[in-house]
């Protein structure tokens, strides 16, 4: 009947296109046959969460010289999916009163001059990277 079936799973990140050469023939005498080329493109599904390019980021800020708007560091994540499935937004899970993250670039800046923090304080931020796919996938 001409139906092409997939007997296993396919994943665009592994192989995004299949090229087939099909042969149709009858059982007549003489035997008649024809060939055609079929190209199958595998569409992307949001099956990969964003992955940060480093396992951990760190920065030191001298509290006495801290200024509102000062850049602290930038985080970066990638996503092997395509389209909106690969568009990443960044957010902070904690310390949002003291720090701000640019949701498009991952740049973290100071939201204030940190005058309420002592020089020996260690602050740990948790950054979340969220893709724009459906469903949204995250990493932190």
ABEGO torsion letter per residue (X at the ends): XGBBBBABBBBAAABABBBBBBBBBBABOBBBBBBBBBBBBBBBBBABBBBBABABBBBBBBAAABBBGBBABBBBBBBABBEAAABBBBBBABGAAABBBBAAAGBBBBABAGAABBAABBBBBBBBBBBABOBBBBBX
